[in-house]
Amino acid sequence: MARVSSLPEPRRSALLTGWGRTSPTRAEVLAPVSAAELDRALCDPPSRGMVARGLGRSYGDAAQRSGGRVIDLTGWTDVDLDIDTGDCRARAGTSIDTLLRVLVPRRFFVPVTPGTRFVTLGGAIAADIHGKNHHRRGSFGSHVSSMVLRTADGQRRTISPDREPALFWATVGGMGLTGVIEEATFRARPIASSRISVLAERTRNLDESIARLIELDQTAEYTVAWVDLAATGARAGRSVITSGRFAQPDELPKRWVGSPFAYDPGLPIDVPVTPPPIVLNPLSIRAFNEAWFRKAPRRPKEMISSIPGFFHPLDLVGSWNRIYGPKGFLQWQCVVPDSATDVLAGIMRQFTRTGGRSFLTVLKRFGPANEAPLSFPLAGWTLTVDVPVGDPDLPRLLDRFDEQVAEVGGRIYLAKDARMRPELLAAMYPRLAEWQEVRASVDPHGLIRSDLSERLGLS
C-alpha cells in the first residue's frame, strides 16, 4: 500500500499499442508533471519493469511494457530558446509540433524532423530520428549537445558527447532503455523563411530514381522519393521525387511577403472510423498509386510549399493509421549500403508480386552514421513500406527480407519494428555488445525494459 500511495497522479491501467495498432499490451500508466512526481514514478518499479513513453509514434512495441509501468511524459513540456545562438533546451515530453510553434516565428527550425511533427524530444533522441536531410545533417542525436538522464537508480545525470560519452551515445538510438530522458539541449537551425522552395518531378523506373537522388543530394538540402510499388515491368520503381530548401524572402509569393516567418499547421482532417479490410485491396492501392503518380508534374516543376505540406503531409490526416483496417499494419524500414541497391530492387519486386499493398513506399539516401551503437542510419539507401496485417504469408516474406538485408550489412529500424527475429539483431547492429555493456552499467537489474527489448533480447 505504501508504494501505491507514493505514486504520482493521475495513474491508470491502459491497453497500449504503437502507431501500427498491433500487439496491444496492458500496463500501469503514470503521467508525472513535476520533478517530484517523476522521482516517485521511477522509484520502486514493478517486477515487470518500466519504460518511458511519449506520443506513441513508434510503430511497434518500443513504448509498451506488458504488466509493468509506462511513464507518460507528454505533460512534461517546456521550451527555452536562445535566439542569439540557436541553442534550444526543452523537456523530453515536448513535441516537435510545439518546438516548431516556438522556433519558426523566431526564424529557426529543428535540425532534423521525421515525417510527423507528433514526436516528443525524448522519443526523437531515443529513436535517433532521421529526415529528408540525413545526407547533409545526419540524425537528430548528432545535434544534441547535452541531456539530463534519470537512470534506473534514480540518479539525475547530465551527459554529453564530452561528458560521459559512452552513456550519451548509448542513449541516442537506445530506444529509452538506458534511462528516462528528462530534458535535452540541441542546436536549432536558422532559416530564411517559413516556406520551402520545392522541386517536384517524376522518374520512370528505379534506376532513374536512384541516379536522380544521387544527383540532387549534391545540391538539395532535403530529398525524398515516393515509389509506386504497384508499377511493374519497365516501370518498376518509378517515383515522384521532391527536393527542397528554405525559400529566400524575395522568392515568396506576394501573400506571404508581409509575414515570411508565419507558421500555422492547421487542424487535421480526422479518419472517423476504421474502414473494413475489403477497402484495402490490390485494385484500390493500384488506383491510388496511379493517381498519385499522375498528379506529379511530367517535367521538373518548382513551387513554394508550407512546412507542414512538405515535411509532414500525413499529419494533415488525423489517425491515418486507421486506413489499413482493424488489424493494423506494419511499417517495415530497412537500410542497405550503397553497394546493395540490387537487394532493394529485389525486395521491391517481391512486394509488388504480393499485390503492392502500400499507400506509402519511401526511398531516401543516408549519409554517414554517427557514433551511437544502436542508431539506425548508415551510409546507403533506406526503403520504407507500409503493409497491412492479415496476409498469412507476410511473416515469412518479411523474415526473408530481414535476412537479405542482414547479409549485405544492412539493418531494420527498431523504432518501426514489431516482429523481427532476435537472432538477426547482432548481425544488423554489430556494436550491440558494446551498447549492452553500457546499459548494464547503469541498470544492472534490468529495471527499465519494454516489450521490444524483451522480444529482441535487449534487456
C-alpha positions in Angstrom: 0.0 0.0 0.0 2.8 2.4 0.7 4.2 2.0 -2.8 0.8 2.8 -4.4 0.1 5.9 -2.2 3.5 7.4 -3.1 2.9 7.3 -6.9 2.1 10.4 -8.9 -1.4 11.2 -10.1 -3.0 10.5 -12.5 -2.4 6.8 -12.8 -4.4 4.3 -14.7 -4.4 0.9 -16.3 -4.3 1.2 -20.1 -4.1 -1.1 -23.1 -1.3 0.4 -25.3 -0.2 -0.1 -28.9 2.3 1.5 -31.2 1.2 3.6 -34.2 0.8 0.4 -36.2 -2.0 -0.7 -33.8 -0.7 -4.2 -33.4 0.3 -6.3 -30.3 -1.7 -4.4 -27.6 -0.5 -4.9 -24.0 -1.7 -3.5 -20.7 0.4 -1.5 -18.3 0.1 0.8 -15.3 0.4 4.3 -16.8 1.8 7.2 -14.7 1.8 10.8 -16.0 4.2 12.9 -13.9 4.2 16.7 -14.4 6.7 17.7 -11.7 10.2 16.6 -10.7 8.9 15.1 -7.5 6.3 13.1 -9.4 8.9 11.9 -11.8 11.1 10.8 -8.9 8.2 8.8 -7.4 7.4 7.2 -10.8 10.9 5.9 -11.0 11.1 4.5 -7.5 10.0 1.0 -6.5 9.3 -0.3 -10.1 7.1 -3.3 -10.5 8.7 -6.7 -11.2 7.8 -6.4 -14.9 9.9 -3.2 -15.2 9.1 0.2 -16.7 9.7 2.4 -19.7 9.0 6.0 -20.7 6.5 6.8 -23.5 5.8 10.0 -25.5 3.2 10.3 -28.2 3.2 6.7 -29.1 4.5 7.1 -32.7 6.9 4.2 -32.6 5.2 1.8 -34.9 5.7 -1.4 -32.9 6.1 -2.1 -29.2 9.0 0.1 -28.1 6.9 2.2 -25.7 4.9 -0.6 -24.1 5.6 -2.7 -21.1 3.2 -5.6 -20.6 2.3 -6.0 -17.0 4.7 -3.3 -16.0 4.8 0.5 -15.8 4.7 3.1 -18.5 5.7 6.7 -17.7 3.8 9.0 -19.9 5.9 12.2 -20.4 3.5 14.1 -22.7 2.8 16.5 -19.8 6.5 17.1 -19.2 6.9 20.1 -21.5 8.8 23.3 -21.6 11.0 25.2 -24.2 13.7 27.7 -23.8 15.4 29.2 -26.9 18.5 31.4 -27.0 17.8 33.4 -30.2 21.4 34.6 -30.3 22.9 31.1 -30.5 20.0 28.9 -31.6 20.6 26.7 -28.5 17.2 25.2 -27.5 16.6 23.4 -24.2 13.3 21.5 -23.8 11.8 18.9 -21.6 11.6 15.5 -23.0 7.8 15.4 -23.4 7.8 18.5 -25.7 6.7 17.6 -29.2 8.2 18.7 -32.4 4.9 20.3 -33.1 5.4 22.5 -30.0 9.0 23.2 -30.9 8.1 24.4 -34.3 5.4 26.7 -32.9 8.2 28.3 -30.8 11.1 28.1 -33.2 9.7 29.1 -36.6 8.3 32.5 -35.8 11.7 33.2 -34.3 13.4 32.2 -37.5 14.6 28.8 -36.5 13.8 25.2 -37.4 14.6 21.8 -35.8 17.8 20.4 -37.2 16.0 17.1 -38.2 12.4 16.2 -38.5 10.7 12.9 -39.4 7.6 12.6 -41.4 5.4 13.6 -38.4 5.7 16.5 -36.0 3.9 14.5 -33.3 7.1 13.0 -31.9 8.5 14.1 -28.5 12.0 15.3 -28.0 12.7 12.3 -25.8 11.4 10.0 -28.5 13.4 11.8 -31.2 16.6 11.1 -29.2 15.7 7.5 -28.1 14.9 6.6 -31.8 17.6 8.9 -33.2 15.1 10.1 -35.8 16.2 10.9 -39.3 14.6 13.0 -42.0 14.9 14.1 -45.6 18.2 15.8 -44.9 20.3 12.9 -43.5 22.7 13.1 -46.4 23.5 16.7 -45.2 22.8 16.9 -41.5 22.7 13.3 -40.1 20.2 12.2 -37.5 18.8 14.1 -34.5 21.3 12.8 -31.9 24.2 14.4 -33.8 22.7 17.9 -33.0 22.2 17.3 -29.2 24.8 19.0 -27.1 23.6 17.6 -23.7 20.8 15.9 -22.0 19.6 15.1 -18.5 19.1 11.4 -17.9 17.3 9.7 -15.0 18.9 6.3 -14.6 17.3 3.3 -13.0 18.9 4.0 -9.7 17.2 7.4 -9.6 20.4 9.4 -10.4 20.0 12.6 -12.4 23.0 12.7 -14.7 23.9 15.4 -17.2 25.6 13.7 -20.2 27.1 15.0 -23.4 29.5 13.8 -26.1 32.3 15.2 -23.9 30.8 14.2 -20.5 30.0 10.5 -20.2 30.2 10.0 -24.0 29.6 6.2 -23.8 26.3 6.7 -21.9 25.4 9.7 -24.2 25.7 7.7 -27.4 24.1 4.6 -25.8 21.1 6.8 -25.1 21.0 8.2 -28.6 19.1 5.5 -30.5 18.9 3.4 -27.3 15.1 3.1 -27.5 14.7 4.5 -24.0 16.5 1.6 -22.3 19.4 3.5 -20.6 17.0 5.6 -18.5 14.4 8.3 -18.7 15.4 11.4 -20.7 14.3 14.4 -18.7 15.4 17.2 -20.9 17.9 17.9 -23.7 19.6 20.8 -25.4 20.1 20.9 -29.2 21.2 23.5 -31.7 18.3 24.8 -33.8 18.9 25.8 -37.4 18.4 29.4 -38.7 16.0 29.6 -41.7 15.4 32.3 -44.3 11.6 32.0 -44.2 8.9 29.6 -43.1 8.3 28.4 -46.7 10.0 25.7 -48.7 11.2 26.0 -52.3 10.3 22.6 -53.7 11.3 20.9 -56.9 8.9 18.0 -57.9 9.5 15.6 -60.7 8.7 12.1 -61.9 11.2 9.3 -62.7 10.4 6.3 -65.0 12.0 3.4 -63.0 14.2 2.5 -60.0 17.5 3.1 -61.8 16.4 6.6 -62.8 15.1 7.3 -59.3 18.4 6.3 -57.7 20.5 8.2 -60.2 18.4 11.4 -59.7 18.5 11.2 -55.9 22.3 10.9 -56.1 22.4 14.0 -58.3 20.0 16.0 -56.2 21.8 15.2 -53.0 24.8 17.3 -54.2 22.7 20.5 -54.1 19.4 19.9 -52.3 19.1 20.2 -48.5 16.1 17.9 -48.4 15.3 15.0 -50.8 12.8 12.1 -50.8 11.2 9.7 -53.3 7.7 8.3 -53.1 7.8 5.0 -55.0 4.9 3.4 -56.9 5.2 -0.1 -55.6 2.3 -1.2 -57.8 4.2 -0.5 -61.0 5.7 -3.5 -62.8 8.0 -4.3 -65.8 9.9 -1.4 -67.2 8.1 1.0 -64.9 9.1 -0.8 -61.7 10.4 1.6 -59.1 9.0 4.7 -60.9 8.8 7.5 -58.4 7.8 11.1 -57.5 10.8 12.9 -56.2 10.6 16.0 -54.2 13.6 18.1 -53.1 13.7 21.3 -51.3 15.3 24.1 -49.3 14.0 27.0 -47.3 13.0 29.8 -49.6 14.5 33.3 -49.5 12.2 36.2 -48.7 12.4 37.5 -52.3 11.1 34.2 -53.6 7.9 34.3 -51.6 4.5 34.9 -53.3 3.0 38.3 -52.5 0.5 37.0 -50.0 3.4 35.8 -47.8 5.8 38.7 -48.2 4.5 40.5 -45.2 4.7 37.5 -42.9 7.8 35.5 -44.0 8.0 33.5 -40.7 4.3 32.8 -40.2 3.6 29.3 -39.1 0.2 27.7 -38.8 0.0 23.9 -39.3 -3.8 24.0 -39.1 -6.1 21.3 -37.9 -6.0 17.7 -39.3 -9.0 16.1 -41.0 -9.6 13.0 -38.9 -10.3 9.5 -40.1 -13.5 8.9 -38.1 -13.8 5.2 -38.5 -11.6 2.2 -39.3 -12.5 1.0 -42.8 -13.2 -2.7 -43.4 -10.4 -4.8 -44.8 -12.1 -5.0 -48.2 -11.4 -1.3 -48.8 -7.7 -2.0 -49.0 -7.2 -4.3 -51.9 -4.7 -4.5 -54.8 -7.2 -2.7 -57.1 -7.7 0.3 -54.8 -4.0 0.5 -54.0 -3.1 0.4 -57.7 -5.6 3.1 -58.4 -4.3 5.3 -55.6 -0.6 4.9 -56.7 -1.5 5.7 -60.3 -3.4 8.8 -59.3 -0.6 10.0 -57.1 2.0 9.5 -59.8 -0.1 11.3 -62.4 -0.7 14.1 -60.0 3.1 14.9 -60.1 4.3 17.1 -63.0 5.6 15.4 -66.1 8.7 17.8 -66.1 10.5 19.1 -63.1 8.5 21.9 -61.6 9.4 24.4 -58.8 6.8 25.6 -56.3 6.6 27.1 -52.9 5.2 24.9 -50.1 4.4 25.3 -46.4 6.4 23.5 -43.7 3.5 21.1 -43.0 2.9 20.4 -46.7 6.5 19.5 -47.4 7.7 17.8 -44.2 4.5 16.4 -42.5 1.8 15.8 -45.2 0.4 12.8 -43.3 -0.3 14.9 -40.3 -2.9 16.6 -42.4 -5.0 13.5 -41.9 -5.5 12.6 -38.2 -5.5 9.0 -37.2 -4.4 8.0 -40.7 -3.1 4.7 -39.2 -6.8 3.5 -39.3 -6.7 3.4 -43.1 -5.1 -0.1 -43.0 -8.0 -1.7 -41.3 -8.9 -3.1 -37.9 -5.9 -5.5 -37.6 -3.4 -2.6 -38.1 -0.3 -2.5 -40.1 3.5 -2.9 -40.1 5.9 -0.3 -41.3 9.0 -2.2 -42.5 12.0 0.0 -42.9 15.5 -1.1 -43.8 18.8 0.5 -44.8 21.4 -1.1 -47.0 24.8 0.1 -48.1 25.3 1.9 -51.4 26.6 -1.3 -52.9 23.4 -3.2 -52.3 20.8 -1.4 -54.4 20.2 -4.7 -56.2 18.9 -6.1 -52.9 16.4 -3.2 -52.6 15.3 -3.8 -56.2 14.7 -7.5 -55.5 12.7 -6.7 -52.3 10.6 -4.2 -54.1 9.8 -6.7 -56.9 8.7 -9.3 -54.3 6.5 -6.7 -52.6 4.9 -5.9 -55.9 4.3 -9.6 -56.7 2.3 -9.8 -53.4 0.0 -7.0 -54.6 2.0 -4.0 -53.6 -0.5 -3.1 -50.9 1.2 0.0 -49.6 0.0 3.6 -49.7 3.4 4.7 -48.5 6.6 3.5 -50.0 9.5 5.8 -49.5 13.1 5.8 -50.7 15.8 8.0 -49.3 19.6 8.3 -49.3 21.5 8.3 -46.0 24.9 9.9 -45.2 27.4 8.5 -42.8 26.4 7.0 -39.4 27.1 8.8 -36.1 28.7 7.2 -33.0 25.6 5.7 -31.5 25.8 1.9 -31.4 22.1 1.3 -31.9 21.4 4.3 -34.3 19.7 3.0 -37.4 21.1 5.2 -40.3 24.2 4.2 -42.1 25.6 5.4 -45.4 23.3 4.0 -48.2 19.7 3.6 -49.1 16.6 3.3 -46.8 13.3 1.9 -48.0 10.1 2.2 -46.0 7.0 0.1 -46.8 3.6 0.0 -45.1 1.9 -3.4 -45.2 -1.5 -4.3 -43.6 -1.6 -7.1 -41.2 -3.6 -10.2 -42.2 -1.8 -11.9 -45.1 -0.7 -15.3 -43.8 2.4 -15.2 -46.0 3.6 -11.8 -44.7 5.7 -13.0 -41.7 7.7 -15.4 -43.9 8.1 -12.8 -46.5 9.4 -10.2 -44.1 11.7 -12.7 -42.4 13.3 -13.4 -45.8 13.7 -9.7 -46.4 15.3 -9.2 -43.0 17.8 -12.0 -43.8 18.7 -10.4 -47.1 19.2 -7.0 -45.5 21.4 -8.5 -42.8 23.5 -10.5 -45.3 24.6 -7.3 -47.1 25.4 -5.3 -43.9 22.1 -3.5 -43.6 19.6 -3.3 -40.7 16.0 -2.8 -39.7 14.8 0.3 -37.8 14.0 -0.7 -34.3 11.5 2.3 -33.9 9.4 0.7 -36.7 9.9 -3.0 -35.8 7.1 -5.2 -34.4 8.2 -8.7 -35.4 11.9 -9.1 -36.2 13.6 -12.4 -35.2 16.0 -11.6 -32.3 18.9 -13.8 -33.7 19.3 -11.2 -36.5 19.9 -8.3 -34.2 23.6 -8.7 -33.6 24.3 -9.1 -37.3 22.4 -5.9 -38.1 23.9 -4.0 -35.1 27.5 -5.2 -34.8 28.1 -2.9 -31.8 25.3 -4.4 -29.8 27.5 -6.0 -27.1 29.2 -2.6 -26.6 25.7 -1.0 -26.1 24.6 -3.8 -23.7 27.7 -3.3 -21.6 27.0 0.4 -21.1 23.3 -0.2 -20.4 24.2 -2.9 -17.8 26.5 -0.4 -16.0 23.6 2.0 -15.3 20.8 -0.6 -15.0 22.3 -3.9 -13.7 19.0 -5.3 -12.6 17.1 -4.5 -15.9 14.5 -2.3 -14.3 14.0 -0.3 -17.4 12.7 -2.5 -20.2 10.0 -2.6 -22.9 8.1 -5.2 -24.9 10.5 -4.6 -27.7 13.6 -5.1 -25.5 12.2 -8.3 -24.1 11.2 -9.6 -27.5 14.6 -8.9 -29.1 16.7 -9.8 -26.0 17.9 -6.2 -25.5 17.2 -6.5 -21.8 
